[in-house]
């Protein structure tokens, strides 16, 4: 009977814990259970807050440090928002706003038993090895050393998985640097050598030490470590083929060694309705692949020693911008289709786009015609045929008629060049407009002419006066 009463009492006590609420509305059961198993851990040194805090006996150092740090940051945020807080934001200089900026590599753990351990949480996070992250015990003391990344550091670059700057701790060796850099990148082959560059105390002299990667040499503060390897050229080099080929899409290529014929062959060749006359290879500004390249810099370099006048410079800038934005490979795709080896030997590059449009058996006529639009192409027909199809010239049409080629957008005056430049499918015909000769237009021209005559007469008068002197 007494046993049943004890069980009932424990059950009621458990229920009371489950349903009771603390001031923040959270279950008090968690707090009660934590208090039953809590220990005390002290944090000192260069941490965001110092003091003694409750911890769980099942917590490891990393869990406890992270939880305490986040709680301190929360208090700082409340303080800065005008609420009463326990932490002074200016404590420890107020500059440590990220946990990674603290000294996580050389935390000193002192236990009440007298045992002293060096904790490296950065190594734990990289390797997952719990020897760098032990469980806490009651009355443990964690002491954080100052985190001076400007003086107590080493860097790792080259053929590793994670390059960067790391906090130096006494006793660090090359193997420690490789662990923190997450090891050698497997994409590189024959990685055997490491270069360690060391500056003198005054920074004016540098010694370079070459060691084998397996030589676990001691490191010094300020070492710059380069894991040496030839650059991996197994990159995703591709050309994008769009349009009238049998298998369009992204085509893998080798670096600067694939020809346009080989790419077209991988696409299964041209379709019957491919317009090879207007086909093109487009190579944009991304082909320069340089950190120092920019459109503005390139234009300045092109113009630096030019002798162009202002008007010519404006025209040049238009042409140069087109070159930078959409440089074309001069390839005769008709000859390529016929098997001409000279046309097929053009080397493609990563990022090139090959565009094979569909044949368009139309000519577009616009400008001063009564009904501008597309007209069906008829081989051998001249300008008069297309004007007639567009319902004739408008009243304001001038005598200038231009043929604009569909591929190059080159302009030709049809009155002078029609024999040498026949109209072809995809071309454009533009009919220009007469400039209106209104009364005020003529007045303006007369005024300009009068100004020129007056200026000339003034110069002539001055010249004659000087002759008399």
C-alpha positions in Angstrom: 0.0 0.0 0.0 2.8 2.3 0.9 4.5 1.5 -2.5 1.3 2.4 -4.4 1.1 5.7 -2.6 4.7 6.5 -3.5 4.1 5.8 -7.1 0.9 7.9 -7.1 2.8 10.8 -5.4 5.6 10.6 -8.1 2.9 10.6 -10.9 1.2 13.7 -9.5 4.6 15.4 -9.1 5.4 14.6 -12.7 2.0 16.0 -13.9 2.6 19.2 -11.9 6.0 19.6 -13.7 4.4 19.0 -17.1 1.6 21.5 -16.7 3.3 24.2 -14.7 4.6 27.2 -16.8 7.4 29.6 -16.1 7.2 33.4 -16.6 8.0 33.2 -20.3 5.3 30.6 -21.0 7.7 27.8 -21.6 7.4 24.4 -20.0 9.0 24.3 -16.6 9.6 20.6 -17.1 12.7 21.2 -19.2 14.1 23.6 -16.7 13.4 21.3 -13.8 15.1 18.3 -15.5 18.1 20.5 -16.4 18.4 21.7 -12.9 18.4 18.1 -11.7 21.4 17.3 -13.9 23.2 20.7 -14.2 26.8 21.4 -13.7 28.7 24.7 -13.5 31.2 25.8 -16.1 33.2 29.0 -16.1 34.3 31.0 -19.1 37.2 33.4 -18.9 39.6 35.2 -21.2 38.9 36.8 -24.6 35.2 35.6 -24.9 32.2 37.8 -25.6 31.1 37.3 -21.9 32.8 36.0 -18.8 31.3 34.2 -15.8 30.0 30.9 -14.5 27.1 29.3 -16.4 24.9 26.3 -16.0 25.6 23.4 -18.4 24.5 19.9 -18.9 26.7 16.9 -18.1 25.9 15.6 -21.6 27.2 18.8 -23.3 30.5 18.9 -25.1 32.6 22.1 -25.3 31.4 23.1 -28.7 27.7 22.9 -27.8 28.2 24.8 -24.6 30.4 27.6 -26.2 27.9 28.0 -29.1 24.9 28.2 -26.7 26.5 30.6 -24.4 27.7 32.8 -27.3 24.2 33.0 -28.8 22.7 33.8 -25.5 25.2 36.7 -25.0 24.5 38.0 -28.5 20.8 37.9 -27.8 21.3 40.0 -24.6 23.5 42.5 -26.5 20.7 42.9 -29.1 18.2 43.5 -26.4 20.5 46.1 -24.8 21.0 47.9 -28.1 17.2 47.9 -28.6 16.8 49.8 -25.4 15.9 46.9 -23.1 17.8 46.2 -19.9 20.5 43.6 -20.5 23.2 41.9 -18.6 25.9 42.2 -21.2 27.7 45.4 -22.2 28.0 45.6 -26.0 31.4 47.4 -25.7 32.9 44.6 -23.7 36.1 43.2 -25.3 36.1 46.0 -27.8 32.7 45.3 -29.2 34.2 44.0 -32.4 33.7 40.3 -32.0 30.4 39.8 -33.7 31.0 36.3 -35.1 31.9 33.2 -33.2 34.5 32.4 -35.8 36.4 35.6 -34.9 37.1 34.2 -31.5 40.1 32.0 -30.7 38.5 28.6 -31.1 41.8 26.8 -31.8 43.5 27.2 -28.5 40.9 27.1 -25.7 42.5 26.1 -22.4 40.3 23.6 -20.4 41.2 23.4 -16.7 39.4 20.8 -14.5 39.0 20.7 -10.8 41.1 17.5 -10.8 44.1 19.6 -12.0 43.9 18.2 -15.5 44.7 20.7 -18.3 43.6 20.2 -21.9 44.0 22.3 -25.1 40.8 22.3 -27.1 40.7 22.9 -30.9 37.1 23.4 -32.0 38.1 24.3 -35.5 39.8 20.9 -36.0 36.7 19.2 -34.5 34.4 21.0 -37.0 36.7 19.9 -39.9 37.4 16.3 -38.8 34.5 15.4 -36.6 37.0 13.9 -34.2 35.7 14.2 -30.6 39.1 14.2 -29.1 39.1 17.9 -29.9 35.7 18.4 -28.3 35.4 16.5 -25.0 32.4 16.4 -22.6 32.2 19.0 -19.9 32.5 18.2 -16.2 31.4 20.2 -13.1 33.6 23.1 -12.2 35.4 23.1 -15.6 37.0 26.4 -16.6 37.4 27.4 -20.3 39.9 30.2 -21.0 40.0 31.8 -24.4 43.2 33.3 -25.7 43.2 36.6 -27.6 42.4 36.0 -31.3 45.1 38.0 -33.2 44.6 37.0 -36.8 46.8 39.8 -38.0 50.0 38.5 -36.2 49.3 35.0 -35.1 48.3 33.3 -38.3 49.3 31.2 -41.2 47.7 30.9 -44.7 47.2 27.9 -46.9 46.7 28.2 -50.7 47.1 26.1 -53.7 45.8 22.5 -54.3 43.7 22.2 -51.1 39.9 22.1 -50.6 39.7 25.2 -48.4 42.2 28.0 -48.8 42.4 30.9 -46.4 43.9 32.3 -43.2 43.9 30.3 -39.9 44.8 31.2 -36.4 48.3 29.9 -35.4 48.8 28.1 -32.2 52.0 26.9 -30.5 53.1 23.6 -31.9 51.3 23.8 -35.2 52.8 21.6 -38.0 52.3 21.2 -41.7 49.8 18.4 -41.0 47.7 20.7 -38.9 47.6 23.2 -41.8 46.5 20.5 -44.2 43.8 19.4 -41.8 42.4 22.9 -41.4 42.5 23.3 -45.2 40.4 20.1 -45.4 43.1 18.2 -47.2 44.5 18.1 -50.7 41.9 18.5 -53.5 41.6 15.2 -55.2 41.1 16.9 -58.6 44.9 17.7 -58.7 47.4 15.0 -59.6 51.0 14.5 -58.4 50.7 16.8 -55.4 54.0 16.2 -53.6 55.6 19.5 -52.8 54.8 22.4 -50.5 56.3 25.8 -50.5 56.5 27.7 -47.2 57.2 31.5 -47.5 58.5 33.2 -44.4 59.1 36.9 -43.9 61.8 38.4 -41.7 60.7 40.3 -38.6 61.0 43.6 -40.4 59.1 42.2 -43.4 61.8 43.1 -45.9 63.2 39.7 -46.6 61.4 36.5 -47.5 62.8 33.0 -47.4 61.1 30.2 -49.3 61.3 26.7 -48.0 60.5 23.7 -50.2 59.4 20.5 -48.4 57.7 17.3 -49.2 54.0 17.2 -48.4 54.6 14.3 -46.0 57.3 16.1 -44.1 55.5 17.2 -41.0 57.7 20.3 -40.4 56.9 22.8 -37.6 55.2 26.0 -38.7 55.9 29.6 -37.6 53.7 32.6 -37.1 53.0 34.3 -40.4 53.9 31.3 -42.6 52.3 31.4 -46.1 51.9 27.8 -47.3 51.3 26.9 -51.0 50.5 23.3 -51.8 52.0 23.1 -55.3 50.3 21.4 -58.3 49.9 22.1 -61.9 46.6 23.7 -62.7 43.8 21.2 -63.4 42.5 21.9 -67.0 39.6 19.4 -66.7 37.0 22.1 -67.0 33.5 22.2 -68.4 34.5 23.6 -71.8 31.3 23.7 -74.0 29.9 25.3 -77.2 26.2 25.9 -77.6 24.8 25.1 -81.0 21.4 26.6 -81.7 19.1 26.2 -84.7 19.0 24.0 -87.7 21.2 21.1 -86.9 20.0 17.6 -86.2 21.1 17.5 -82.6 21.3 21.1 -81.3 22.4 21.9 -77.7 25.5 22.1 -75.5 28.5 20.3 -77.0 31.5 19.4 -74.8 34.8 20.4 -76.3 38.5 20.3 -75.4 40.4 23.4 -74.5 41.2 25.5 -77.6 41.6 22.3 -79.7 38.2 21.5 -81.2 37.3 22.7 -84.7 34.0 24.0 -85.9 33.7 21.0 -88.2 34.1 18.6 -85.3 31.4 20.4 -83.4 28.9 20.4 -86.3 29.7 16.6 -86.8 28.8 16.0 -83.2 25.5 17.8 -83.8 24.7 15.4 -86.7 25.2 17.9 -89.5 23.0 20.7 -90.9 19.3 20.3 -91.7 18.1 20.8 -95.2 16.4 24.1 -94.3 19.5 25.6 -92.6 20.3 29.0 -93.9 24.1 28.6 -94.1 24.5 32.1 -95.6 23.3 33.7 -92.3 24.8 31.1 -90.0 27.4 32.6 -87.5 29.7 31.8 -84.7 29.2 34.4 -81.9 32.0 35.0 -79.4 31.0 37.6 -76.7 32.9 39.6 -74.1 33.0 36.6 -71.7 35.5 35.0 -74.0 38.2 37.4 -72.7 38.2 35.6 -69.4 40.3 38.2 -67.6 40.0 39.9 -64.3 41.5 43.1 -65.7 39.2 43.3 -68.7 36.3 45.7 -69.0 34.6 47.3 -72.0 35.6 50.7 -70.8 39.3 49.8 -70.3 39.4 48.1 -73.8 37.9 51.2 -75.5 40.4 53.5 -73.7 43.3 51.3 -74.9 42.0 51.2 -78.4 41.6 55.0 -78.6 44.8 56.0 -76.7 47.0 56.5 -79.8 44.3 57.1 -82.4 44.2 60.2 -84.6 40.5 60.2 -85.2 38.4 63.4 -85.1 35.4 63.5 -82.8 32.8 62.5 -85.4 34.9 59.5 -86.5 35.5 58.5 -82.9 31.7 58.2 -82.3 31.5 55.9 -85.3 34.5 53.9 -84.1 32.9 53.5 -80.7 29.8 52.0 -82.2 31.9 49.4 -84.2 34.1 48.7 -81.2 31.1 48.1 -78.9 29.7 45.6 -81.4 33.1 43.9 -81.5 33.1 43.5 -77.7 29.5 42.5 -77.2 29.2 40.1 -80.2 32.4 39.3 -81.9 31.8 36.9 -84.9 34.0 34.3 -86.4 34.3 34.8 -90.1 33.3 31.4 -91.3 31.8 30.4 -94.7 29.3 27.8 -93.5 28.4 27.0 -97.1 31.9 25.9 -97.8 31.9 24.0 -94.5 28.9 22.1 -95.6 30.6 21.3 -98.9 33.6 19.8 -96.9 36.1 22.6 -97.5 38.8 21.9 -94.9 40.0 25.5 -94.7 36.5 26.6 -93.5 36.2 23.7 -91.0 39.5 24.3 -89.3 38.4 27.3 -87.3 39.1 26.6 -83.6 36.1 27.0 -81.3 36.4 28.2 -77.7 34.6 27.7 -74.4 31.4 29.8 -74.4 31.1 30.2 -78.2 27.6 30.0 -79.6 26.9 28.7 -83.1 23.7 29.9 -84.6 22.2 28.2 -87.6 19.0 30.0 -88.6 16.2 28.5 -90.7 15.9 29.7 -94.3 13.5 32.6 -94.6 12.4 33.1 -98.2 11.4 36.7 -97.5 12.6 40.2 -98.0 11.5 43.0 -95.6 10.8 46.4 -97.2 10.1 49.4 -95.1 10.5 53.2 -94.9 8.6 55.4 -97.3 6.4 52.8 -99.0 2.7 52.6 -98.7 2.5 49.1 -97.1 5.8 48.1 -95.5 6.3 44.5 -94.5 7.7 41.1 -95.6 7.6 40.2 -99.3 8.2 36.8 -100.8 11.7 36.5 -102.3 11.8 35.9 -106.0 15.2 35.2 -107.4 16.5 37.7 -109.9 13.9 40.4 -109.2 15.0 44.0 -108.8 14.0 46.8 -106.5 11.0 47.8 -108.6 9.3 44.4 -107.9 9.5 44.7 -104.1 8.3 48.4 -104.2 5.3 47.3 -106.3 4.5 44.5 -103.8 4.6 47.2 -101.0 2.0 49.2 -103.0 4.4 51.8 -104.3 6.4 54.7 -102.9 4.9 57.2 -100.5 4.7 60.9 -101.4 7.6 61.8 -99.2 10.0 59.1 -100.6 13.4 60.4 -101.6 15.5 59.0 -104.4 17.7 57.1 -102.0 17.0 53.4 -101.7 19.2 51.1 -99.6 19.8 47.4 -99.5 20.7 46.2 -95.9 22.2 42.7 -96.0 20.5 40.3 -93.6 23.7 38.8 -92.1 26.2 41.6 -92.0 23.7 44.6 -91.9 26.0 46.3 -94.5 24.3 49.1 -96.4 24.4 49.5 -100.2 22.8 52.2 -102.3 20.7 50.2 -104.8 21.1 52.8 -107.5 24.9 52.2 -107.5 25.5 48.7 -106.2 22.5 46.6 -107.2 24.4 44.7 -109.9 27.2 43.6 -107.5 24.9 43.1 -104.5 21.8 41.3 -105.6 18.8 41.1 -103.3 18.8 37.8 -101.4 16.5 36.1 -98.9 16.6 37.7 -95.5 17.7 41.1 -96.8 16.1 44.5 -95.9 15.2 47.3 -98.3 14.8 50.8 -96.8 13.4 53.8 -98.7 14.5 57.1 -97.2 12.4 60.2 -96.7 12.7 63.6 -98.3 13.6 66.5 -95.9 10.6 68.9 -95.9 11.5 72.3 -97.5 9.2 74.6 -95.6 9.5 78.4 -95.6 11.2 78.4 -92.2 13.5 75.7 -93.3 14.7 77.9 -96.2 14.9 80.9 -93.8 17.2 78.9 -91.6 19.4 77.9 -94.4 19.6 81.5 -95.7 20.5 82.7 -92.2 23.3 80.2 -92.0 24.6 81.2 -95.4 24.4 84.9 -94.5 26.4 84.2 -91.3 29.1 82.5 -93.3 29.3 85.3 -95.9 29.4 88.0 -93.2 32.2 86.1 -91.4 34.2 85.8 -94.6 33.6 89.5 -95.5 34.9 90.5 -92.0 38.0 88.4 -92.4 38.6 89.9 -95.9 38.2 93.4 -94.6 40.7 92.9 -91.8 43.1 91.4 -94.2 42.9 94.4 -96.6 43.3 96.8 -93.7 46.5 95.0 -92.6 47.8 95.2 -96.2 47.5 99.0 -96.1 49.5 99.3 -92.8 
